[in-house]
Amino acid sequence: MAIETRQLRYFVAVAEERHFGRAAERLMMAQPPLSQQIRQLERALGTELLTRTTRKVELNPAGQLLYERGRRIIEDLQSLEVDVRRVGEGLEGVLRLGFTGAATYGIMPRVVREGSRAFPGLALTVSGELLTPGLVGELLEHRIDIAVLRPPVASDLVSHIVVARERIMVALPSNSRLLDLAEISMDDFNDQDLVGYPENSTVHQTLAACWLEHNIRPHYRHRVSETSTLLSLVAAGVGVALVPESATSLNLGGTVFREIKDAPMVELAIAWRSDDDSRAVARFLPFLEGVIREVRGEAR
C-alpha cells in the first residue's frame, strides 16, 4: 500500500505539534479520525512511527526519517501547485517582446524594468530596432509574442490596439543653420540633405504624404533601419533626420532635437497574434498599454 499524500500531511502536522489534539485543530478536523489515519499509515509501512504518551507524542527513528523527508515532499508539492497555477494564470514562463525603432530607446527600458517587477516569474526577452513589416513577420513566425509597432498592420492574422500618438521631431547636427530659426516648419527641409528610414517604414510613408502635400522634393543621402545609426549620421553632419518623439531618449553628442510646428503625427500600437490564447500575453497586454501611455504622457 502506497503512502497517501493526505496521510503524509496529517503525519507532518502531528510530528510538528507533538500532540494529536493540536494537530487536529491545525488541520481543522476531529482528533479520532486523525489518530485513525496515522494508525493506517503505520500499518501500511509495517512499523510504528510515534511513541505515544497521555500528554504528547515523540518521533521514533522511523518517524523522524518520515517527517524529515515527508516535510520536503509536502513543501515540493505546495511549490508545484503554486508554480502550475502561476503558469496557468500567465504569471510564469517566457514572453518575447519586439519593439519598433525609436520605441527601443524611449519605451523598451521602462517596460523591461517595470515588467520584471510586476511579473517576477515571467522571463522577458526583447528585440528592438525593427520596422513594422519585420515585427509582423516575427509575430506570424512565432518568434515574438507581442510587438510595439507603428500601424498600419498588413495582416488579418495580427490584432493591434493604438495606444499613443507621437509628434515627428527633427534631429539636427549641432552646426545646422536651422538652429538659428525661431521655429521650424516642414517647408524648411526643401533644400536640406536628409537621412531617413527605409521606404517601407511607417515614418517614411507618413513623411512622404507630407512632402507631397507641401510640394517638397526631399534629398535623402542615406536610409537606415536603426534609429541609433540614423542619429549617428546626424551627429556626423551627414544630414538631418525626422524621427518620432521617442527617439529623443537617445541623445547623442552633436545632435540637437527641435520641434516642427506643422509636423505630422505617427501612431504607436501594441500587436499580437489574433489566435494567441496565451494567458501570459493576455495578462501582459494591459500592463504594457499602461506603461506606454504613461511614458508618452510624460514626454508631452
C-alpha positions in Angstrom: 0.0 0.0 0.0 1.4 3.4 -1.0 1.6 6.4 1.2 -1.2 8.8 0.5 -0.4 12.5 0.3 -3.3 13.2 2.7 -1.8 10.8 5.3 1.6 12.4 4.8 0.2 15.8 5.5 -1.5 14.5 8.7 1.7 12.9 9.9 3.8 16.0 9.3 1.3 18.1 11.3 1.4 15.6 14.3 5.2 15.4 14.1 5.5 19.2 14.3 2.8 19.7 17.0 3.9 16.6 19.1 0.2 16.4 20.1 -2.8 14.9 18.4 -5.2 17.5 19.7 -3.2 20.5 18.5 -2.5 18.8 15.2 -6.3 18.1 14.7 -7.0 21.8 15.4 -4.4 22.9 12.9 -5.8 20.5 10.3 -9.4 21.6 11.2 -10.6 18.1 11.8 -11.6 15.9 14.8 -8.9 14.1 16.7 -10.3 10.5 16.4 -10.2 10.4 12.5 -6.7 11.9 12.7 -5.5 9.1 15.1 -7.1 6.5 12.8 -5.3 7.9 9.7 -1.9 7.8 11.5 -2.6 4.2 12.6 -3.4 3.2 9.0 -0.2 4.9 7.8 1.8 2.8 10.4 0.1 -0.4 9.3 0.8 0.4 5.6 4.5 1.0 6.4 4.7 -2.0 8.7 6.3 0.0 11.5 5.5 2.4 14.3 6.3 6.0 13.7 5.4 7.6 17.1 5.9 6.9 20.8 2.7 7.9 22.4 2.1 9.0 26.0 -1.0 10.5 27.6 0.4 14.1 27.2 2.3 14.0 24.0 3.9 12.0 21.2 7.5 11.6 20.2 9.1 10.6 17.0 11.0 7.3 16.9 13.8 6.9 14.3 11.5 5.7 11.6 9.1 8.6 12.4 12.0 11.1 12.3 13.0 9.9 8.8 9.5 10.1 7.5 9.0 13.5 9.0 12.2 15.0 7.5 11.7 13.6 4.0 7.9 13.9 4.1 8.1 17.6 5.0 10.3 18.2 1.9 7.8 16.3 -0.2 4.9 18.4 1.1 6.8 21.6 0.5 7.7 20.5 -3.0 4.1 19.6 -3.7 2.9 23.0 -2.4 5.6 24.7 -4.6 4.5 22.6 -7.6 0.9 23.6 -7.1 1.8 27.3 -6.9 4.1 27.1 -10.0 1.5 25.2 -12.1 -1.2 27.7 -11.1 1.1 30.7 -11.9 1.9 29.2 -15.4 -1.8 28.6 -16.0 -2.5 32.2 -15.0 0.2 33.6 -17.2 2.5 34.6 -14.4 5.3 32.2 -15.2 7.2 31.4 -18.4 8.9 33.3 -21.2 7.4 36.3 -23.0 9.1 37.6 -26.1 8.7 41.3 -27.0 9.6 43.2 -30.1 10.0 47.0 -30.4 10.0 49.3 -33.4 12.8 51.7 -34.0 12.6 54.7 -31.6 10.5 52.8 -29.1 13.5 50.7 -28.4 15.0 53.6 -26.5 12.1 55.6 -25.3 9.8 52.8 -24.1 11.6 49.4 -24.0 13.8 50.1 -20.9 10.8 51.2 -18.9 8.7 48.1 -20.0 11.5 45.7 -19.1 12.3 47.4 -15.7 8.7 47.6 -14.6 7.6 44.3 -16.2 10.3 42.5 -14.3 8.9 43.8 -11.0 5.3 43.3 -11.9 5.8 39.8 -13.3 8.8 38.4 -11.4 8.1 34.8 -12.6 7.9 35.9 -16.3 11.2 36.0 -18.2 11.1 38.8 -20.7 13.2 38.6 -23.8 13.3 41.6 -26.1 14.4 42.6 -29.6 14.5 46.1 -30.9 15.1 48.4 -33.9 12.6 46.5 -36.1 10.3 48.1 -38.7 6.6 47.2 -38.7 6.8 44.7 -41.6 9.6 42.9 -39.8 7.7 42.9 -36.5 4.5 41.5 -38.2 6.6 38.8 -39.7 8.2 37.9 -36.4 4.7 37.6 -34.9 3.4 35.4 -37.6 6.5 33.2 -37.4 6.1 32.9 -33.6 9.5 34.5 -33.0 7.9 37.1 -30.7 4.6 37.2 -28.8 3.9 40.9 -28.6 5.1 43.8 -30.7 5.2 47.5 -30.2 4.9 48.9 -33.7 3.5 51.6 -35.9 0.3 51.0 -37.8 -0.9 50.1 -40.4 -0.6 46.4 -39.8 -0.9 44.5 -43.1 -2.2 41.2 -41.8 -5.6 39.9 -40.7 -3.9 37.4 -38.5 -2.5 40.1 -36.2 -4.6 42.2 -33.9 -3.5 45.5 -32.6 -4.6 48.5 -30.5 -3.3 52.0 -30.9 -2.0 53.3 -27.5 -0.2 56.6 -28.3 0.4 59.2 -30.9 3.8 60.9 -31.3 5.0 64.1 -33.0 7.7 63.9 -35.6 10.7 65.8 -34.4 13.8 66.9 -36.3 17.3 65.8 -35.2 19.9 68.4 -36.3 23.7 68.5 -36.4 24.9 71.0 -33.8 26.1 73.3 -36.6 22.9 73.3 -38.6 21.7 76.6 -39.8 18.1 75.5 -38.9 19.0 76.0 -35.3 19.0 79.8 -35.9 15.3 79.8 -36.8 12.8 80.8 -34.2 10.6 78.0 -35.3 10.9 75.2 -37.9 8.3 74.1 -40.4 8.2 71.3 -42.9 9.0 73.8 -45.7 12.4 74.4 -44.2 13.5 70.9 -45.3 13.1 71.6 -49.0 16.8 72.3 -49.6 18.2 70.1 -46.8 20.2 66.9 -47.0 18.3 64.2 -45.2 19.0 60.8 -43.6 15.9 58.7 -43.0 14.2 55.4 -42.5 13.7 52.9 -45.4 10.8 53.5 -47.7 8.7 50.6 -46.3 8.7 52.2 -42.8 5.6 53.8 -41.4 7.5 57.0 -40.5 8.8 57.4 -44.1 5.3 56.8 -45.6 3.8 59.4 -43.2 6.5 61.9 -44.2 6.1 61.0 -47.9 2.5 62.1 -47.8 3.5 65.3 -46.1 6.2 66.0 -48.7 3.6 65.6 -51.4 1.2 67.9 -49.6 3.9 70.6 -49.3 5.3 70.1 -52.8 8.7 69.3 -51.3 11.2 67.0 -53.0 13.5 65.7 -50.3 17.1 64.8 -50.9 17.9 61.6 -48.9 21.6 60.8 -48.7 21.2 57.7 -46.6 18.4 55.4 -45.4 18.9 53.1 -42.4 16.6 51.0 -40.3 18.2 51.6 -36.9 17.4 54.9 -35.1 20.8 54.8 -33.4 22.6 54.7 -36.7 20.4 57.4 -38.1 21.2 59.7 -35.2 24.9 58.9 -35.5 24.8 60.1 -39.1 23.1 63.3 -37.9 25.8 63.8 -35.3 28.5 63.3 -38.0 26.9 66.1 -40.1 25.7 63.9 -42.9 22.2 65.3 -42.8 19.2 66.0 -40.7 16.7 63.3 -39.7 12.9 63.4 -39.0 12.2 61.0 -36.2 9.4 60.1 -33.8 9.5 62.0 -30.5 10.5 58.9 -28.5 13.8 59.0 -30.4 14.8 62.0 -28.2 15.6 59.5 -25.4 18.7 58.5 -27.5 20.5 61.9 -27.4 24.0 61.5 -29.0 26.6 64.2 -28.7 26.5 66.6 -31.6 22.7 66.1 -32.1 20.0 68.6 -31.3 16.3 67.9 -31.3 13.8 70.6 -32.3 10.0 70.6 -32.7 8.4 71.2 -36.1 5.4 73.4 -35.9 3.4 71.6 -38.7 4.8 68.1 -38.3 2.6 65.1 -38.9 1.9 62.6 -36.1 2.6 58.8 -36.1 0.8 56.2 -34.1 2.2 53.6 -31.7 0.3 50.3 -31.3 0.6 47.0 -29.4 0.1 44.0 -31.7 -0.2 40.2 -31.1 -1.3 37.1 -33.0 -5.1 37.1 -33.2 -5.3 33.4 -32.4 -2.9 33.5 -29.4 -4.7 32.2 -26.3 -1.7 32.6 -24.0 -2.6 33.7 -20.5 0.8 35.4 -20.3 0.0 37.6 -23.4 -3.5 38.3 -22.1 -2.2 39.5 -18.7 0.8 41.5 -20.1 -1.1 43.4 -22.8 -3.0 45.8 -20.4 0.2 46.3 -18.3 2.2 47.2 -21.5 -0.6 49.6 -22.6 -0.5 51.3 -19.3 3.3 51.8 -19.3 3.3 53.1 -22.9 0.5 55.6 -22.2 2.3 56.8 -19.1 5.7 57.2 -20.9 4.1 59.1 -23.8 2.1 61.2 -21.3 5.4 62.2 -19.6 7.0 63.0 -22.9 4.3 65.5 -24.0 
